[in-house]
Amino acid sequence: MSHEIHTIDATGKAPGRLATEVTRILIGKNKTSFTPHIDDGDHVQVVNAAKMVLTGKKLTQKVYSHHTTYAAGLRQKKLSTVWAEDPGDVLRRAVSRMLPKNKHRSARLKRLVVTN
């Protein structure tokens, strides 16, 4: 079980399309030795995340939501706010939500490095 390093240039790509590519590599589905219960994915470095292209009105309309589990704990952030703080975080959130919600998720996310 060896982990290779894949470098992907995000220039001109949509975050969702890029996230599916990154997720497949993190899970290990691009390998012939893929086994669902074994975490055999590779490391992924994404460069130029600030040069990703957002299509349509996503920058003004898309909203990220999470709940704190307390009463009235719904927290929402617009994509424009997240993009202004860190464009790489948009890709990290997309990849995180595409990964299976199981015990391998946190280990797979640690193998993702996004640079602007």
N, C-alpha and C positions, 0 to 999 in steps of 0.2 A: 504494500500500500504506500505508494509514493505520491506526494502532492507536488504537481508542477505549478509554475506561475504563468498565468495568462495575462497579457497586457492588452487592454482594449481602449481605443481612442473614441471618445464620446462626441467628437466634433460633428455637428450636423445631424445627430441621431435623436429620435424621440425617446424620452425617459422610459416609457413603457416597453417599447421594442427592445431597448438596450437591457432593461431589467429582465426580460424573458431569457435573453442570451446569457446574461450573468448568472441567473438562477439555475439554468441547465448545467453550467460548469460547476457551480458550487455544490449541487446535488450529486453530480458525477454521471449524469445521463449521457454525456458525450463520450463516455468510455465503453469499450466492449465488455468490460468486467463489471458493469453496473449491477448492484444488488440492492433492492430497496431498503433492507434493514441495516446496511453497513454504510457508514459515512465515509465515502471514498472520493469525495469531490476535491477539486484543486483550488489553489489560491487565485484570486482575481484582483488585478490592479486596473482601475479605470482612471484615465487621465483626461484632462480638458473637460471636466464636468460642467463648467460654466458656459461651455459652447454648445450645450445641448439645445435642441429646438423644441419649443412648446407650440403645439398647433391649436388652432381655434381660439376660444375664449377661456381656456383653462386658467390662465394667469389671474383672471379676475373672478372666475366662477367656482373653481375647485376649492373645496374646503376639507381639511384634515380634522377629524374629530376623535376624541378619546374621552373616556369617563373615568373619574377618580374613584369611583365606587362610594362616594359620599353623596348625601342629598344635594341636589342642584350642582352636581360635579361634572357636568358636560363641558368640556373645554374644546374650543374650535380655533383653528388657525387657517387663514387663507394661504393659498399656494404662493401668492405674491410676497407675503411676509416671510415664508420659509425660504423662498428663492433668494430674497434680499439678504437674509442672514447667512445661508450656506447652500449654494446650488447642488452640492453633492448630497445633501440631506434628502433632497427630493428623490434621488436615485436610491439611496439607502432605504427610505420608507417603502418605495415600490418593490424593491427586492425582498425586504422583510415580509411584506404582506403576500408575496408570491410563494415564499417558502412554506413547506408543510408545517403545521403547528404541532411539532413533536419535540422530543428531547434533543434532536440534532440541530435545531434551529439556531440556537445561540452560538454553537461551535462553527456553524457555517457562516454566520454573519461576521464572526471574528476573522475569517479568511478573506473578507472583502475590504479593499482599501480604495477609497475614492479621493482623488485630488483635483483641485480646481485648476 
